[in-house]
Amino acid sequence: MSTQPGESRAATLIREVFESGRPLTYIRSTEEFRIAKVLREVAGRMPGGAPTSVWTWSLTEGMHRDGETAAEATLAPRSALDFIAAHREPGIFHLKDFHEAMRDSAEIRRRLRDLYESCLDQGKFVVITSPVHFIPEEVERSLLYLELRPPDVVELVDFLREESRRLDAAETNEAVLYPLARALQGLTLDEARYALRRALAANPRLGPESMPFLLEEKRLLIGKSGVIEFIADGTSIGEVGGLEVLKKWLTERHKLFQMRDSLSSEIVPKGLLMMGIPGCGKSLSVKAIASQFDLPLYRVDMIEIFSGRHGKPEGAFVEACKMMEDMAPAVLWFDEIEMGITSTDSGGEQGRIFAFFLTWMQEKTRGLFVAATANRIDLLPAEMIRKGRFDEVFFVDLPGEEERIEIFKIHLARRGEDPAKFNLPQLVGFTNGWTGAEIEQCVVSAITTARLADRDIVESDLVKIAASIVPLSRTMKEQINHIRDWAFERAVKASAPPRR
């Protein structure tokens, strides 16, 4: 695709279709206003120098150019097609919701085929737009079908600039428009308009302070899909205790991800798979990835996809993955991936989803980093964990002594307590085999006990709680040993070896 300077992805696509000489195009989209704007942009970039006229038709207004009254007797669909056929100059003709006319009339379908011949190589291009996909078999070979993806950064920057001026917003620094446009990626222009107005209602000047309002509106709009959740609560990598091998890997891959546009696709990080024992920091690490990469985080809800409330699971999953590519750059989180994407039923729904996922991981846009987590790792098929699907497969084990000390420090400091007041190395002796989640619960319970007694927490509070907790490693000893044995030769340990 050859993009001209300042040209959006949508304008490039439509311009190249016109330059190929195809006279009939069908675009599926709900964004009529946006398509009209893109067509005007393309009209000004057509070969020959002089701008091409853009005509618009609807069943209620007939055929007209911007700012002009409708041509006489063009309300009927057949009259609109006759007008295009008789038009002697080059032009772009935008027909809104013309699929209904094609559905109802064999005469219209015949006239469209005639129009294909009469417009060919005449510089006349007919664009049918509709929110639904309906192309009769008779004209299927004559029409080029396109699905318009959400606006890219070029369109969104232009939109932000125009809207802030139109709404009489305070002078906007051009330097802030690009990151704000990145935050709005994946939304339609109408949805972006709502988000922008929410931000301007809080502050009449667009700037970094507008970002939380844009993201909050985006969270609400994305939530309408029902299967994708926007995760707003970020976690810095310093809030993850231990897992030094994983942290080092993420720091290195962050540099490569930032250079993704200048690297070959084989080198650009695609994602990672974290598997291991529940409660040891996999979910927390995913949130830290988004913060480390300075990207928004989205979570695919596999339970919702298989609920049937959003159509067939296969279609809902494919649609969610395509939607996320429009959100890029972003981090996409598949939680408990083994519960939804397996190869056990190769001929059924799950098997088809699994086959799609493997192909999609190889071909997805380079701006999307996939983070998958799994607990029941023995359910993961070999095809998923082999090299090439994910950049790396990490095993998250129970934290060692040094890691448990670090986790205690993190949770005490997060709740306003000074870790130096406690003899943590001595306390670690009570927590052998604990998960990070159990350490957090110990700290929370001890602080709760102290607050109920209207005093500060002391070390004995932690010791008493620790003595009463039965860790997961004891109640599920056989399962944890099975997980460790399974992962020994299949994954890289996320934790560094203990220092001697």
N, C-alpha and C positions, 0 to 999 in steps of 0.2 A: 504494500500500500504506500503510495507516494504522497506524503502530506505536504501541503504548501505552508509557508510560514504563517503562524497564527490560525491555522485551520483546525477545526475540531475533528474528532474521529468520525462522527456522523456525517459531517459535510464532506470529508474525504471519501467515505464509502459511496455516498450518493453521487458525488461528482464523477467518480471513476465509472459508476454504472452508466451515467449519461455519456461520458467520453467513449464508452464501448459501443454506443449507438443503440442500446436497447430502448425501445420507445415506451414499453409498458412495465411499470413497477408497482408491486403491492407491498405496502409497509404496514406491518402489524404494530400498533402502538396506541396508547390512550392519550398521548401528548400531542394533540393537534396543533396547539399554539407553538410548541417547540419545532414540530416538523415544518410549519409555515416559515418560521424564522430561519431554519437551516436551508430551506429551498431558496429563500431570498439571498442567503449568503452564497449558495452555489451558483445562483443566477449571475452574480457579480464576478464569478471566477471562471465562467465558461470561456473556451477558446474563441478568439476573434476580437476580444477587447470590449466590445459594446455589451452592456448588461442585457440579459435575456428577460423578457416580461414573465411575471408569475401571475397566473390566473387561478382563482379559487372557486370551487363549486360546492354548494350544499343544496339539499332538497328544499330548504326554507328560504334561501337567498339567491339561488341561481348562480350564474357564472359572472365573476367580476374581478377586476384588479384592485389592489389596495387603494383606498380613498376614492374609488369611482363607483358609480351606480352599476347595478347588474345589467348585463346585455339583455336585450328584449327576448322574451320567449325562450328562456334557458332554464326554467325551473324543472322541467321534466328531464329524467335521465337521458332519454333518447335525444332530446334537443341539445343537451350538453355535449354529447358525443358528436352530433352533427356540427355544432359550433367549432369543436376542435378540428374536425375534418376540413371545414371550410376556411379555417384560419390560415392566412397566406404567409405569416411570419413565424420565425422560431419562437418557441415559448415553452414554459413549464406549466402544466395544468394539474392542479391539486384537487382531486375528487374525494370529498369526505363521505365516509360510510357508504361507499358505492357497492359494497358487497350485497346489500339488500336488493339493489336493482339487478345485480347479476343472478341472485338466487331466484327472483320472481319472474324473470322475462327471458325467454329464448331469443327474442328479438335483440335485447341488449347484449347478450352473449355473442350473437352473430355480428352485431355492429362493432363490438370490441375487436373481433378478429379482422374485420375490414379496416378498422382504425390502425391496427398493427401494421398493415401493409401501407396505408397512406401516410403514416408518420415516419416510417423507416427512412433514415438518411435525410430527413427534412428539418432536423433541429427541433422537432417537437417531441416533448416527453410528458407522458401521462403518469401521474403518481396517485394511486388509490390508497387511502389510509383508512384503517379500521381497528378497533380494539379486539376484534375476533379474527380468526383465520378461517376464511371461506373463499375458496377458489374453485369454480366449477371445472369439471373435467375438460369441457370443450376449449377453455382458454388457458388451461394449466401450462401448456408448453409456450404460450405467448407471453405470460406474465413472469417477471422475476420476483420471487418472494423474499422479503427481508424482515427481520425482527430487529427493531431499533433498541440497542442497549442503552442503559441510563447514561446521562451526560458525563463526559470526561472532564478533566481538570480545565482544559481550555474553555469549554462551554461554561463551566461553573464560575471561573474567574470573570468571564465576560458578564455572566448573569449577576454576580455579586456587585460588580462595578455599576451596571445599569440600575439595579434595584436600589442600591444605596443612594444613588443620585436621584432617582425617581421619588424615593421616600423622604427626600430632604435630610438624609443622615448627615452628621458632621463629616468634615473632610476625612477621607479614608486613606491611610497609608497603603500604597500599592504593594509594599513588601509583605503585608499581612494577608493579602487576598489569596495567595497560593496555599498556605497552610489551612486557611479556612475552607477553601475549595476542596482540599484533600479530605477534610473532616466531613464534607457533605457528599462525598462519592457514594454512589449506590442509590441515591434518592432521585426521584423525578424532579423537574424544575418546579412543579407545583409544591411538592413536599419540601424542597429546599427553600421556597419562598416562605412557607410557614415557619421553618426553623430560623430563617433570617429575621423575620418580624419578631419572633420571640426574643432573639438576641438584642435587636434594636430597641425593644420595649424596655429592656433592662439598662441599656447604655446606648445613647444615640451615636456613638462612634464605634465602628468596627475595629477590633484589635484582639490581642491575645485573650483579654478578659471576656470576649464573646464566645470563646471555644466551649466552655461548659454548657452554655445555653443551646448552642448548635448540637452538641452531642446528646443532651437530654432530649431534645425534640427528635433527634435521629433514633434514640433508644425507643421512644414511644412508637415511631413510625415503623421501625424494623420489627417491633413486637407484634405488629398486625399480621405478619407472616405466620406466626404461631409455632414455627419450628426453629427459628434463629433468635438467640438472646444476645443482646449487647451487654457485655460485662464492663461496668463503669469503675468498679473499685480496683484500682491498680495496686500492685505490690512490687516494691523495689527488690532487686536481687539480694540486697543486704539483709532483707527480712526473711530470707530462706536460710535455715541453719544447716551447715554441712554441705554435702553434695558438691564438693569442690571441683571434681572432674566435669560434672555437668555445667557448672558456672563458667569454668574456663572455656569449654566448648562453645557456650553461648556467646561469650565475649568475642571469641575469634570469628564466629559465624556472623555476628552483628556487623563486623567490618565488611565482610563479603556481601551481606545483604544490602548495605548502603551503596555498594558499587554495582548493584545488579544490572543496571542498564548498560554498563560497559564490559560485562563479563559474558562468557559463553553460558548457555543454559545448563551445561553439565556442572558448572562450578557454583552457580547461584543456589544457596540453601533452599531446599524444598520443605523440610520439616523433620520432626523427630517423633519417635514413639517411646513413651515412658511406661514401663510396666513394673509391677512389684506389689509390695504389701500395703494394704489399705492404711491410711493415716500417716504415711511417711513423707508427705509433701509433694505428691505429683500435681495436684490441683493448684497448690500454692506456687509451684514452679512454673506452671503455664501462665499464671498471672504475671509472674516476674519476667517471663519471656516478652510479653507485650510491653512491659515497662522498659526493659532493656533495649528492645528494638524501637521504642517510641512509636508504637502502633496501636490502633484500637483492637480490642479483643472481642470475638464473637464465638458463641457456643452453639453447636448444633444439637438439638434435643432429639435424640434417636427414638425416645419413647413416644414423642408427639408424631414423629414421622410414621411410625408403625401403628399409631392409634386409629388410622383410617379417617380422622376428622379433616384431613387435608387432601383427600383423594387417595389414589393408590400410592403405597409407600415408595415404590420405585420412582414414580413421577415427582413426588414431593422431595425426595432426596436429590434427584437430578436438578430440580428447580432451585433447591437451596444451594447447591454447589455453584450453579451458574450465577445466582444472586451474589454469592460471596466473591466471585471473580470480579464483579462490578464494584465491589467494595474495596478492592485492593488499592494500595497496600494495606494489609491487615494480617492479624494472627487468627487462625480458625482452629477452634478447639473441638475435638471429638472426644467427649468424655465416655469412659467405659465402652470403647469402640468394639470390644469383643461381643457386646450384647446385641449389636445391630448389623455389623458387617462381618459375615462369616461365609465360608464356602461350603457349608455342610449340605445345603439344599441347592445343588448346582443348577437344577432346572427350574427352581422356584424363584420367588420374589427376592429373598435374601441373596441367593446365588447371583442373580442379575445385578443387584446393587453392588455386590462384592466385585464383579467383573468390571462394572462401570468405574468403581472407586480406583481400582488398580490402574486403569487407563487414564483416568482423570489426574491421578497423582503424577503421572509421567508428562502430561500435556498441559496442565493448568498454567495460568499466568504466573510469571516469575515474581510478582509482587505479593503473592499469597503464601504465608508460612503456616504449615499445618502442624499442630501439636496434638498428638493423640495420646490418651492415657488408657491403661488397662489394668484390671485386677486379676481376673481369671485368665491368666496368660496362656494356659494350656489349650484354651479355645481358639487362640489365634492361629490361622492357617500359615503354613510355611511361606506361601507366596507373599504374605504381607510383611514378614520380618526379614526377608532377604534383602541384601544390599541393593540399592537402586530405587526401592520404593520410598523409604525414608533415608535421610542422610545418616542417621545413627539410631540405634535401639539401645536405650539405657535401662538398667535394672536399679530400682530404688529399694534398698534394703533397710532393715532396722538400723537406726543411727548408732554409731559407736560412742565410746566414752567422751571423746573430745567434741563430737557433734552434739551429744546430749547437753553438755555444758553450754555450748553456744546457743542451743535452742532455749534452754532455761533463761539465759541472758536476754535473748530477743523478747520472750514473752513477759518477763519481769519489766524490762525497759518500756515495752509498748504500753504497759499499764501504770507507768509512772513510778515504778519501784527501782531503786538503785541495786543492781546485781552485786555490787561490791560488798553489800551488807551481809551476804549469805556465803557460807562455805560450800560452794557448788561442787567442787571435786568430792567432798565427803557425801553430799546429797546424791551424787550420781551412783553411788554404790547401792542405793535403794531402788534404782530405776533400770536395772539391767534387763534388756529385752523389751524396753518400752518403745512405742512409736512416738513421733513428734506430736500427734494429736493427743496422746495420753499425757505428755509433759505439759501441753497447754492446759488441759483440763485440770491437772494437779495445781498449776499456778492459779487458775480461775477459782477453783474450790477453796484454796488456802486464803486468797484475798477475800472471798465471800465470807469465810469464817471470821476473819479479822474484822471486817466491816460490821458484821452482825454484833460483834462484841465491842464495837466502837473503839477500836485500837488499830495500830499499825501492824502489818504482817511481820511475823518473826519466823526464824528458820524452823522452829518446831512445828509450825502450821504446815509447812511443806512436808516435813518428815511424817507427820500423822496421816496426811492425805495419801502420801506415797505408800505407806504401809497398808492402806486399805484397798488400793487399786490392784485388781488382778489383770495383768496385761494380756493383750491379744495373743502375744507369742506363747503364752502358757495355755490359754483356752483353745487355741487353734494351732497347736504345735505341729501336728502332722501335715496340715495344709500348708503352713509356712515352710516347712522343710521340703515339701513337694515343689513349691514355687521356687525356692532357692536352687534345688537340683535341676529343675527345668531350665532356669535362666543362666546357669553356670557357664555354658558354652554358647549361648545364643545372644547374649547382650553384654554391653559394657557397664561395669559398676559405676553408678553416679557419684559414689563417695570415694575419696582418696584413701589409700591404705593407711592404717594407724601408724603414727610416728613412734619410733622406738628410742 
